[in-house]
Amino acid sequence: MAHGIGRRGALGAAVAASFPLADLRRARAQGGSTIRIGVLTELSGPNSVATGQGSTIATRMAVQDFVRANPGLTVEVIEADHQTKADIAVSIAREWLDRADVDCVTCLNNSAVALAVAGLVRERDRVALLTGPASSDLTGKACSPNHVHWTYDTWSLGNGTGRALVADGGDTWFFVAADYTFGRLLAGDTAKFVTAAGGRVLGTAYTPFPETTDFSSFLLRAQASGAKVIGLANSGTNTINCVKQAAEFGLTARGTRLAALLMMITDVHALGLSTARGLALTEAFYWDMNDGTRAFSQRFAPQSSGRMPTMVQAGDYSATLHYLKAVQALGAEHAKASGRAVIEAMKAMPTEDPLFGSGSVRADGRKLNPMYLFQVKTPEESKYPWDYYRLLRTIPADEAFRPLAEGGCSLVRT
């Protein structure tokens, strides 16, 4: 097995780019059998802890585990930072696909980035494993025969948290949303669940992304609306800052509830249980769910500065493992020749791994798995490091994601 990781892997991509494009295309056509995976993630910025290096680590772990059991396959892994910018992401992906012979681009933890790169991957007939972006459009109007969407999406998050809080008395909402594709879709999808459950949306404040760090004026607008729930349609350090600033203003002390619509365990860790206690959130994965999740997490944490994996990083492992199973089933040369054929094989095969258990990939590219509604524990309830969540509800896979017929995906035959 050959797998270059980290900046050395990125350097490998740069070296490959120095060879003439015609030579690389000729080598590809002649059936070079090395599978190359490019982790295009956020190595700096508001979501870098929840994805970033941890996504590369999880991808590498999947490659190592698969190749250990299937030594005939050679796999290389490289990484790059899209810096939350779609144009930078497309530039990197184009270089990878055209000059570095990359077969699969994975993570893409930003909806605008994912939507842009997905089009390029389709044009080049390669594979995109979308483990990090949230946009439900990726299996709707922007679905493609060349990508799958793993882990979660805006529909599943709104379905989990929005419904639960309305049922618990939170029937008026105000959203503070990041002003780009992800934030607008997350606020919009959650609002649909709120109103369908009998609640009302009193307003939405859109915050410039990624430059906003002071959310005080937006939170004060939310407070002034009188809403019982403030829905935070953002992520990473933006969510952390919102929760901290809301606590400083005493919003929760006066009875206002915060709904962190996309919060991951590393965000809770950064906040601390004293500040995050009581938050309701929806996730696809928790490190302490069962023996399989714990075993993986205990291997992962020492490689990631002691941090337990987020659901995106778990998705990186799961999606890569399933991709490699499809590559093996087709044969490396066939897989390199047609990304579309790989995606078809991924949809035809049931998914199975120790992190998400059994599942499937639908015709629209949506990977189906349960979602979990959690509540953050109090400091007194937590018994050991990273013991942060109390499970409130398991949402079965067939209820967790938008019904197939409602997404508007052109791949779905009605």
C-alpha positions in Angstrom: 0.0 0.0 0.0 1.1 3.5 -0.7 -0.6 6.4 1.0 0.9 9.9 1.3 -0.8 11.9 4.1 -0.7 15.6 5.1 1.4 18.2 3.5 3.7 15.5 2.1 0.7 14.1 0.3 -0.2 17.6 -1.0 3.4 18.0 -2.2 2.9 14.7 -4.1 0.0 16.2 -5.9 2.1 19.2 -6.8 4.8 16.9 -8.2 2.3 15.0 -10.2 1.1 18.3 -11.6 4.5 19.0 -13.0 4.2 16.1 -15.5 2.6 16.9 -18.9 -1.1 16.4 -18.9 -1.0 14.2 -22.0 1.4 11.8 -20.2 -0.9 11.5 -17.2 -3.9 10.9 -19.4 -2.0 8.3 -21.4 -1.0 6.6 -18.2 -4.6 6.6 -17.0 -5.8 5.2 -20.3 -3.2 2.4 -20.1 -4.7 1.2 -16.9 -2.6 2.6 -14.0 -4.2 0.8 -11.0 -3.3 3.1 -8.1 -6.4 4.6 -6.6 -5.9 8.2 -5.5 -8.2 9.9 -3.0 -8.0 13.7 -2.4 -9.3 15.0 0.9 -10.5 18.5 0.1 -11.3 20.0 3.5 -11.0 23.0 5.8 -7.5 23.0 7.4 -8.0 26.5 8.7 -11.1 28.4 9.4 -14.3 28.0 11.6 -14.9 24.3 10.9 -11.3 23.1 10.8 -11.4 21.2 14.1 -14.6 19.3 13.2 -13.2 18.3 9.8 -9.7 19.3 8.7 -6.8 17.1 9.7 -9.3 14.7 11.4 -11.0 14.1 8.1 -7.6 13.1 6.6 -6.8 10.9 9.6 -10.2 9.1 9.3 -9.8 8.6 5.5 -6.3 7.2 6.1 -7.7 4.8 8.7 -10.3 3.5 6.3 -7.6 3.0 3.6 -5.3 1.2 6.1 -8.1 -1.0 7.4 -9.3 -1.9 3.9 -5.9 -2.6 2.3 -4.9 -4.6 5.3 -7.8 -7.0 4.5 -7.4 -6.6 0.8 -3.6 -6.3 0.1 -3.9 -6.3 -3.7 -5.2 -2.7 -3.9 -2.8 0.3 -3.9 -4.3 3.6 -2.5 -2.8 7.0 -2.1 -4.3 9.9 -0.1 -3.5 13.6 -0.5 -5.1 16.6 1.2 -5.6 20.3 0.5 -7.3 23.3 2.2 -10.2 24.9 0.3 -10.2 27.9 2.7 -14.1 27.9 2.6 -13.9 29.4 -0.9 -15.6 27.7 -3.9 -13.2 29.1 -6.5 -10.1 27.9 -4.6 -11.8 24.5 -4.2 -12.6 24.2 -7.9 -9.0 25.2 -8.8 -7.5 22.5 -6.5 -10.0 19.9 -7.7 -9.3 20.7 -11.4 -5.6 20.3 -10.8 -6.1 17.0 -9.0 -8.4 15.5 -11.6 -6.6 16.8 -14.7 -3.0 16.5 -13.6 -2.6 14.4 -10.4 -4.8 11.5 -11.5 -7.1 11.7 -8.5 -10.0 9.4 -8.7 -12.1 10.5 -5.8 -12.5 13.8 -4.0 -13.9 13.5 -0.4 -15.0 15.6 2.6 -15.9 19.0 0.9 -17.2 20.3 4.2 -18.8 23.5 2.8 -22.0 23.5 0.8 -20.9 26.1 -1.7 -17.6 24.3 -2.2 -19.4 20.9 -2.6 -21.9 22.3 -5.1 -19.1 23.8 -7.2 -16.8 20.8 -7.1 -19.6 18.3 -7.7 -20.2 19.8 -11.1 -16.5 19.4 -12.1 -16.4 15.8 -10.8 -19.4 15.0 -13.0 -17.8 16.6 -16.0 -14.6 14.6 -15.5 -16.5 11.4 -14.6 -14.8 10.9 -11.3 -16.2 10.4 -7.8 -17.1 12.8 -5.0 -17.8 11.5 -1.5 -19.7 14.4 0.2 -19.2 13.7 3.9 -19.0 17.2 5.3 -21.5 19.6 3.5 -25.0 20.0 4.7 -27.0 21.2 1.7 -30.0 19.0 1.1 -29.9 20.2 -2.6 -27.0 17.8 -3.1 -29.5 14.9 -3.3 -32.2 17.2 -4.7 -32.0 19.6 -7.6 -28.2 19.3 -7.6 -28.0 15.5 -7.4 -25.5 13.8 -9.7 -24.6 10.2 -10.9 -21.0 11.0 -9.8 -21.5 11.8 -6.1 -23.0 10.4 -2.9 -24.0 12.4 0.2 -23.0 10.8 3.5 -23.6 11.5 7.2 -26.3 14.2 7.5 -27.9 17.2 5.7 -30.0 20.3 6.4 -33.3 18.3 6.1 -32.2 15.7 8.7 -31.0 18.4 11.1 -34.2 20.4 10.9 -36.3 17.3 11.2 -34.5 16.1 14.3 -34.1 19.3 16.3 -37.0 21.5 14.9 -39.7 19.0 15.5 -38.5 18.1 19.0 -38.3 21.6 20.3 -41.8 22.6 19.0 -43.2 19.5 20.6 -41.5 20.5 23.9 -43.2 24.0 23.8 -40.7 25.9 21.7 -43.4 27.1 19.3 -41.9 30.5 18.2 -38.5 30.7 16.5 -36.0 33.3 15.4 -33.0 32.2 13.3 -29.4 33.5 13.3 -28.0 32.1 10.0 -24.7 32.1 8.2 -25.3 34.0 5.0 -24.3 31.4 2.4 -25.8 28.3 0.9 -25.6 26.1 4.1 -27.0 28.7 6.5 -29.9 29.6 4.3 -30.8 26.0 3.6 -30.5 25.0 7.2 -32.7 27.8 8.4 -35.2 27.2 5.6 -35.4 23.4 6.1 -35.8 23.8 9.9 -38.5 26.5 9.4 -40.6 24.1 7.4 -40.5 21.6 10.2 -41.3 24.3 12.8 -44.4 25.5 10.9 -45.5 22.0 10.0 -45.5 21.2 13.7 -47.6 24.2 14.5 -44.9 26.7 15.4 -44.2 30.1 14.0 -41.0 31.8 12.6 -40.7 35.4 13.8 -37.7 36.3 11.8 -34.2 35.5 10.5 -30.9 37.4 10.8 -28.2 36.5 8.2 -24.6 37.0 9.3 -21.8 37.6 6.8 -19.7 34.4 6.5 -17.0 33.7 7.4 -15.9 37.1 8.7 -18.5 37.5 11.5 -17.2 36.9 15.0 -19.3 39.3 17.0 -22.9 38.1 17.0 -24.2 40.4 19.7 -26.4 42.6 17.4 -28.0 39.5 15.8 -28.7 37.8 19.1 -30.2 41.0 20.5 -32.5 41.2 17.5 -33.5 37.6 18.2 -34.2 38.4 21.8 -36.2 41.4 20.9 -38.5 39.3 18.7 -39.7 37.5 21.8 -39.1 34.1 20.2 -38.9 31.1 22.6 -36.2 29.5 20.6 -33.2 31.0 18.8 -32.1 28.6 16.0 -28.4 28.8 15.2 -28.0 28.0 11.5 -24.2 28.1 11.5 -21.4 25.9 12.5 -18.0 25.5 14.2 -16.5 28.5 15.9 -19.4 30.6 14.7 -21.8 28.4 16.7 -19.4 28.4 19.7 -19.3 32.2 19.6 -23.1 32.5 19.4 -23.6 30.2 22.4 -20.9 32.0 24.5 -22.3 35.4 23.7 -25.9 34.3 24.3 -24.7 33.1 27.8 -23.0 36.5 28.4 -26.2 38.3 27.6 -28.2 36.0 29.9 -30.5 35.0 27.2 -30.9 31.4 28.4 -31.1 32.5 32.0 -34.3 34.5 31.0 -35.9 31.4 29.5 -34.9 31.7 25.8 -33.8 28.3 24.4 -30.9 27.9 22.0 -31.1 25.3 19.2 -27.7 24.5 17.8 -28.8 23.2 14.5 -25.4 22.0 13.5 -23.2 21.3 16.5 -20.5 18.6 16.8 -18.8 17.1 19.8 -15.6 19.2 19.3 -17.8 22.4 19.6 -19.3 21.1 22.8 -15.8 20.4 24.1 -14.6 23.9 23.2 -17.6 25.4 25.0 -17.4 23.2 28.1 -20.4 21.6 29.7 -21.1 24.5 32.0 -21.9 26.7 29.0 -23.3 24.0 26.6 -25.4 22.1 29.2 -28.9 21.5 28.1 -28.4 22.2 24.4 -30.4 20.0 22.1 -28.7 18.9 18.9 -29.0 16.2 16.2 -26.1 14.1 15.1 -25.5 11.0 13.0 -22.7 9.6 15.2 -21.5 9.7 18.8 -18.2 8.1 19.8 -19.7 6.5 22.9 -22.7 4.8 21.3 -21.5 1.2 21.2 -18.4 -1.1 21.2 -17.7 -0.4 17.5 -17.8 3.4 17.8 -15.7 3.3 20.9 -13.1 1.1 19.4 -12.7 3.3 16.3 -12.6 6.5 18.5 -10.0 5.1 20.8 -7.8 4.5 17.7 -8.6 7.9 16.2 -8.1 10.2 19.3 -4.3 9.7 19.8 -3.8 10.8 16.2 -6.0 13.9 16.6 -4.6 15.6 19.7 -6.8 13.5 22.0 -10.1 14.7 20.3 -12.9 12.2 19.8 -14.1 12.1 16.2 -17.0 14.2 14.9 -19.8 12.8 12.8 -18.1 14.2 9.7 -14.9 12.5 10.5 -16.8 9.3 11.1 -18.5 9.8 7.8 -15.1 10.2 6.1 -14.1 6.7 7.4 -17.4 5.1 6.5 -17.7 6.6 3.0 -14.1 5.8 2.1 -14.5 2.2 3.2 -17.7 1.8 1.1 -16.0 3.5 -1.9 -13.1 1.1 -1.7 -15.5 -1.9 -1.5 -17.0 -0.7 -4.8 -13.6 -0.2 -6.4 -12.6 -3.7 -5.4 -15.9 -5.1 -6.8 -15.3 -3.4 -10.2 -11.6 -3.8 -10.3 -9.3 -0.8 -10.0 -8.9 -0.2 -13.8 -12.6 -0.2 -14.4 -13.1 2.1 -11.4 -10.5 4.6 -12.6 -12.2 4.6 -16.1 -15.7 5.5 -14.8 -16.6 7.3 -11.6 -20.2 6.9 -12.5 -19.8 3.1 -12.5 -18.3 3.3 -9.0 -21.3 5.3 -7.7 -23.7 2.8 -9.3 -21.8 0.0 -7.5 -22.0 1.9 -4.2 -25.7 2.3 -4.6 -26.1 -1.4 -5.5 -24.2 -2.7 -2.4 -25.5 -2.4 1.2 -23.3 -0.3 3.5 -21.8 -1.9 6.5 -19.2 -0.6 9.0 -18.6 -0.4 12.7 -19.5 3.3 13.0 -22.9 3.4 11.3 -23.9 -0.2 11.1 -26.0 -1.5 8.2 -27.4 1.0 5.7 -27.8 1.8 2.0 -27.3 4.5 -0.6 -30.5 5.6 -2.4 -30.9 6.4 -6.1 -30.5 10.1 -5.4 -27.1 9.5 -3.7 -28.4 9.9 -0.1 -26.7 7.5 2.3 -29.3 6.4 4.8 -28.5 6.0 8.5 -30.3 6.7 11.7 -30.0 10.2 13.2 -29.9 10.9 17.0 -31.4 13.7 19.0 -29.1 14.4 22.0 -29.0 16.7 24.9 -25.7 18.0 26.3 -25.1 16.7 29.8 -24.5 18.9 32.8 -21.0 18.8 34.4 -22.4 16.7 37.2 -23.8 14.1 34.8 -20.5 13.6 32.9 -18.6 10.7 34.4 -15.4 10.6 32.2 -13.6 12.6 29.5 -15.8 13.3 26.4 -18.9 11.9 28.2 -21.1 14.7 26.8 -24.4 13.5 25.4 -27.6 12.0 26.7 -29.7 10.3 24.0 -33.2 11.6 23.8 -34.4 9.9 20.6 -33.3 7.7 17.8 -34.7 8.7 14.4 -34.8 5.6 12.2 -33.0 5.8 8.8 -36.3 5.7 6.9 -37.6 8.7 8.8 -34.3 10.7 9.2 -34.0 12.0 5.6 -36.2 13.6 3.1 -38.5 11.1 1.2 -37.0 10.1 -2.1 -39.9 11.4 -4.2 -39.8 14.9 -2.6 -36.3 16.0 -3.5 -36.6 16.7 -7.2 -33.6 14.7 -8.1 -33.4 13.9 -11.9 -32.0 10.5 -11.2 -35.2 9.3 -9.5 -37.7 7.7 -11.7 -41.3 8.4 -10.6 
